[in-house]
Amino acid sequence: MSTVRTFIVEDNPTIRENLVGTLREVARVDPVGLADTEAESTRWLTRNMALWDLAIVDLFLKDGTGLSVLQACRHRDPAQKMVVLSNHATPDMRRRCLQLGADAVFDKATEVDDLIDYCLRRRQARFTTTAASYPPPSASPSSRPPASTAH
Protein backbone atom coordinates (compact mmCIF):
# COMPACT_ATOMS: atom_id res chain seq x y z
CA MET A 1 0.00 0.00 0.00
CA SER A 2 1.58 3.29 -1.05
CA THR A 3 -0.97 5.68 0.40
CA VAL A 4 -0.75 7.38 3.78
CA ARG A 5 -4.08 7.04 5.57
CA THR A 6 -4.42 10.36 7.35
CA PHE A 7 -6.77 11.48 10.11
CA ILE A 8 -7.15 15.27 10.41
CA VAL A 9 -8.04 17.05 13.65
CA GLU A 10 -8.96 20.67 12.84
CA ASP A 11 -11.88 22.74 14.09
CA ASN A 12 -11.84 25.51 11.47
CA PRO A 13 -13.97 24.26 8.52
CA THR A 14 -12.21 26.46 5.94
CA ILE A 15 -8.73 25.42 7.04
CA ARG A 16 -9.83 21.78 7.24
CA GLU A 17 -11.28 21.78 3.71
CA ASN A 18 -8.21 23.52 2.26
CA LEU A 19 -5.88 21.18 4.11
CA VAL A 20 -7.72 18.07 2.94
CA GLY A 21 -7.71 19.28 -0.68
CA THR A 22 -4.05 20.26 -0.64
CA LEU A 23 -2.87 17.09 1.07
CA ARG A 24 -4.94 14.88 -1.22
CA GLU A 25 -3.74 16.63 -4.39
CA VAL A 26 -0.16 17.60 -3.59
CA ALA A 27 1.00 15.15 -0.92
CA ARG A 28 -1.10 12.26 -2.29
CA VAL A 29 -2.42 11.20 1.13
CA ASP A 30 -5.75 9.52 1.74
CA PRO A 31 -7.85 11.38 4.35
CA VAL A 32 -9.64 8.63 6.28
CA GLY A 33 -11.38 10.82 8.84
CA LEU A 34 -11.92 14.27 10.26
CA ALA A 35 -12.73 15.58 13.71
CA ASP A 36 -13.00 18.98 15.36
CA THR A 37 -13.04 18.07 19.07
CA GLU A 38 -10.69 16.36 21.49
CA ALA A 39 -13.23 13.67 22.44
CA GLU A 40 -14.19 12.79 18.86
CA SER A 41 -10.53 12.68 17.77
CA THR A 42 -9.37 10.61 20.69
CA ARG A 43 -12.25 8.16 20.38
CA TRP A 44 -11.70 7.56 16.65
CA LEU A 45 -7.91 7.37 16.76
CA THR A 46 -7.77 4.97 19.72
CA ARG A 47 -10.62 2.72 18.52
CA ASN A 48 -9.41 2.49 14.92
CA MET A 49 -5.68 1.95 15.37
CA ALA A 50 -5.38 -0.26 12.29
CA LEU A 51 -7.03 2.32 10.02
CA TRP A 52 -4.58 5.25 10.13
CA ASP A 53 -0.91 5.91 9.45
CA LEU A 54 -0.71 9.64 10.16
CA ALA A 55 -2.69 12.05 12.32
CA ILE A 56 -2.44 15.79 11.79
CA VAL A 57 -3.59 17.57 14.94
CA ASP A 58 -4.39 21.23 15.65
CA LEU A 59 -3.74 22.32 19.24
CA PHE A 60 -6.79 24.45 19.99
CA LEU A 61 -10.01 22.69 19.10
CA LYS A 62 -13.72 23.45 19.24
CA ASP A 63 -13.82 21.51 22.49
CA GLY A 64 -10.60 20.39 24.20
CA THR A 65 -7.02 20.44 22.99
CA GLY A 66 -4.73 18.62 20.62
CA LEU A 67 -2.34 18.08 23.53
CA SER A 68 -4.83 15.63 25.02
CA VAL A 69 -5.18 13.89 21.66
CA LEU A 70 -1.40 13.43 21.55
CA GLN A 71 -1.42 12.10 25.11
CA ALA A 72 -4.19 9.60 24.33
CA CYS A 73 -2.22 8.18 21.39
CA ARG A 74 1.19 7.90 23.05
CA HIS A 75 1.14 4.09 22.92
CA ARG A 76 0.39 3.80 19.21
CA ASP A 77 2.39 1.62 16.86
CA PRO A 78 5.79 3.22 16.11
CA ALA A 79 4.93 3.29 12.40
CA GLN A 80 1.95 5.55 13.13
CA LYS A 81 2.97 9.19 13.13
CA MET A 82 1.33 12.18 14.76
CA VAL A 83 2.16 15.73 13.78
CA VAL A 84 0.87 19.04 15.06
CA LEU A 85 -0.20 21.84 12.73
CA SER A 86 -0.91 24.97 14.73
CA ASN A 87 -0.79 28.75 14.78
CA HIS A 88 0.79 28.41 18.23
CA ALA A 89 4.00 26.58 17.35
CA THR A 90 6.19 28.49 19.81
CA PRO A 91 9.44 26.89 21.00
CA ASP A 92 7.81 25.98 24.34
CA MET A 93 4.72 24.52 22.66
CA ARG A 94 6.88 22.54 20.21
CA ARG A 95 8.82 21.08 23.12
CA ARG A 96 5.59 20.17 24.95
CA CYS A 97 4.13 18.50 21.85
CA LEU A 98 7.28 16.43 21.33
CA GLN A 99 7.20 15.40 25.01
CA LEU A 100 3.63 14.18 24.51
CA GLY A 101 4.59 12.05 21.52
CA ALA A 102 4.32 14.30 18.46
CA ASP A 103 6.71 13.29 15.70
CA ALA A 104 6.84 16.82 14.28
CA VAL A 105 5.31 20.26 14.79
CA PHE A 106 4.48 22.69 11.98
CA ASP A 107 3.34 26.31 12.07
CA LYS A 108 0.19 26.91 10.00
CA ALA A 109 1.38 30.34 8.88
CA THR A 110 4.90 29.47 7.76
CA GLU A 111 5.44 25.71 7.55
CA VAL A 112 2.63 24.19 5.49
CA ASP A 113 5.15 23.36 2.75
CA ASP A 114 7.21 21.52 5.36
CA LEU A 115 4.10 19.54 6.35
CA ILE A 116 3.53 18.60 2.71
CA ASP A 117 7.17 17.51 2.41
CA TYR A 118 6.75 15.43 5.58
CA CYS A 119 3.66 13.73 4.11
CA LEU A 120 5.48 13.04 0.84
CA ARG A 121 8.40 11.47 2.77
CA ARG A 122 5.94 9.31 4.75
CA ARG A 123 4.29 8.21 1.51
CA GLN A 124 7.67 7.39 -0.03
CA ALA A 125 8.69 5.46 3.09
CA ARG A 126 5.46 3.42 2.94
CA PHE A 127 5.93 2.75 -0.77
CA THR A 128 9.55 1.68 -0.26
CA THR A 129 8.66 -0.50 2.73
CA THR A 130 5.74 -2.09 0.89
CA ALA A 131 7.81 -2.76 -2.23
CA ALA A 132 10.63 -4.23 -0.13
CA SER A 133 8.25 -6.60 1.66
CA TYR A 134 7.36 -8.42 -1.55
CA PRO A 135 9.93 -10.89 -2.91
CA PRO A 136 11.35 -10.07 -6.33
CA PRO A 137 9.90 -12.06 -9.18
CA SER A 138 11.93 -15.22 -9.69
CA ALA A 139 12.46 -17.14 -12.85
CA SER A 140 9.82 -19.77 -13.28
CA PRO A 141 10.91 -23.26 -14.25
CA SER A 142 9.57 -22.74 -17.78
CA SER A 143 11.72 -19.64 -18.29
CA ARG A 144 14.97 -21.31 -17.29
CA PRO A 145 17.25 -22.58 -20.06
CA PRO A 146 17.18 -26.34 -20.44
CA ALA A 147 19.90 -28.23 -18.60
CA SER A 148 22.63 -29.47 -20.87
CA THR A 149 23.24 -33.16 -20.96
CA ALA A 150 26.72 -34.56 -21.42
CA HIS A 151 27.21 -37.60 -23.60
N, C-alpha and C positions, 0 to 999 in steps of 0.2 A: 504494500500500500504506500503510495507516494504522496498522499495528502496529509495535511496536518489538521486534525479535527479540533476546532477551536471554540471554546466557550467564552463569551464576552459579557463582562459585568460592567455596565455603564448605565447611569440613570438619565442622561440627557438624550432624548430621542433623536435629535438632529446629529449629534456627535456619533451616536450608536449607528445610525443608518449610514452615515458617511464612512465610518470605520469599517463596517461590514462590507460595503461596496468596494472600498479601496483594498482591503485585505483579500477579498475574493478575487478581484481583478488583477492586482499588482503582485501580491505575495502568494497567490494561488492556494490559499487556505480554504478549508471547508468549515464555515460556521455551523456548529451543531446545536447551539443554544444561546439564549440571551436572558439576562436577568438585570433587574434594576434595584434590588434590595439585598441586604446581607443574608437574610433568612432564605430567600429563594435561591440565591447563588450557592450558599453553603449546602442546602438540601440537595440540589441537583448535582453538584460536583462530588459530594461524598456518597451519594446513592448510585451514581452512574460512573464509577471509576474506570470501567473498561471502555467508555464511550468518548473519552477526550484525551488529547495529547498536549494541548496548550490552553491555558486560561489567561485571558487578558483582563485585569482587574483595575477599576478606578478606585480611588481611596474614599471619596466622599459620595455616598449613595443616597438614594431617596429615603431609605430607612436603614441605618446601621453604617458600618464602614468596611472598606476593603481589607483593612488590617485584620479584622475578625475572619474574613474569608480566607486570607492567607494562613492564619492560625489553624483554622479548621482542616486545612488540606496539607498540613505539615508532614503527615505520614503517607503521602501519596507515593506511587511508584517513582523511582528516580528518573525514569524516562519521561514522566509527565512534568511539564514545565509550567511555571506560573510567573507572569510578568505584570508589573504595575504600569499603568498609563495614567498619569495624573497631572493636574496643573500645580500640584503642591510637591514637586519632586526636589525639595530642599536637601542639602547634605544630611541633615539629621533624619529626615523622613526616609531618604534612601537607605540609610544605615538601619533604621527600624524595620523597613520592609525586608531587607536582606536577612536580618536576625529572625524574622518570622517565616522565612522560607522562600521569599521571592528569588527567582533566578536572575532577574534584571528589573531595572526601573527606568522608565522613559518619561520625559516631560512632554505633555500634549502640545505645548506651544513651540518647542524647538527640536524635538527628537522623534517625530513620527517617522521620518525616513529611517532612523536607526531601528525603530520597531519593525518596519517593513523588512529591513535587512536581516533582522533577527529571525523573523518568520521564514524568510527565504532560506536561511541557513538551517533552520529546523526541518524544513521541507527537504532540502538536499540531504541532510543527515538521515532522515527517514528513508528516502529513496535509496541512498547508498547502503544503509543497513538492510533494507528489504532485498535489494539486488544481491547483496553478499550472502544472504541466508539461503538462497536457492543455489543448488549445485550447478556448475556449468554443464551445458549439454555435452554428453559423451558420444563417442562414435558407436553407432549401433552395430551389431554383428554383421548386418547386411552391407554396411558401408566400409567395412574393413577389407583390405586387399586379401585375396585368397592366400593361404599358406602355401609356400613352395614345398614341393616334395622332391627329395633327392633320390635318384636312382643309381 
